[in-house]
């Protein structure tokens, strides 16, 4: 993301909504408020994803930065999922969504790598 104000605002709003959905201070429970926040989070994520999909690389350095960001994001996301699986494993209640998300991340990483090695 190249110092674009719209992208920064959308990213900050998406992070704020995600944190508020965790309800860290336990100050809301109304279903309507949560549903509205979920809708806003979904829209913000769609806008954020469109920024990522529209990214263009200008030169090799841009391509390296984009690749490094993707690699770091994958490692961070998969690490958080693994920590969640391990922590929940100790309580013998592993949430299937954690496992499914990790499997999908790994499969997409492998399939994308195989496709790019073959076609690019």
N, C-alpha and C positions, 0 to 999 in steps of 0.2 A: 504494500500500500504506500503510495508515494505522496506523503504529506497532503492528502486530500481531506479537506475539512468534513465533507459529507461522510466519507468512509470512517473517519475518526469518531464522529458523532454517533453514527449507527453502531459502531463497535462498542463504544462506551455505554450506549443505551441498552444494547443486547446484554452486556455483562451485568449492568444494573438490574435489569428485569430478571435475569437468571438468578442473581443473588436474592432478590426480593421473593422469587418463587420458592426459595429454600425456607423463607419465613424465619430468618435468624432471630428476630426479637419477639416472635409469637404474638404479633399484634393484629393479625387478621386471619379469619377463617371463613368469611362469607364466600359462598360458592360463586356468586356473580363476579366478585373482585378477582378471584383466582382464574375464572374462565376468561375474563377480559385480559388479564396479564398473560395467560397462555396464548391468546390470540395475538397480542402485541409481540410476544416473544417469537412466535411463528413468523409473523410478517418481518420483523427485524432480522431473523435468521435468513429468510429468503433474500432480503436486500443485501445482507452481508455475503451470502453465497454468490449473488450476482456480481458483486465486486470482485470476488476471487475468480470467478469464471471469465470475467472480462479482462483480467490482467494480461498485459502484453509484454513480452520481453523485447528489449531494444538491442541488447548486446549480450555477450557471453557472461559478463559480470552480473547483469540482471538475472540471467538464467541460473547462475550459481546461487544468488541470494534467494530466488524463488525456491530452488531445490532444497537449500538449507532450511528455509522456513518450513517447508513441507515435511522434511525429515524430523525437525525438532517438534513440530506439532504432532506427528505420528508417535514419536517416542513419549512425549508428555501424555497424550491421550491414552496410549496403551499402558503406560506405567500407572496412571491413575486407576484405570480399569483393573489392572492386576492387583494393585493395593486393595481396592474395594473387594475383589474376589477373595483375596487372602484374609482380610479382616472379617468378612462375612463367613468365610469358611471356618474360622475359629468358633463362631457361634452356631455353626451347622445350619445356616440359613442363607445359602448363596442365591442372590437375585438372578434369575435367568437372563434378565436384560443386560447385565454386566457381561456375562459370558457371550451372549449373542452379539453385542456391540464389539467385543474384542475379536471374535471370530470374523465378523464382517470386515473390520479394519484390516486384519491380516490377509484375508482373501483378496480384498480390493488391492492391497499393496502388491501382493504376488501377481495377480492377474494383470495389473497395470504395468508392472515391471516386465513380465513376459511379452505383453503386447508391444510395449515400446522397444524392447530389444529386437523384436521381429520386424516391426514396421517403421522404425525411425532410424 
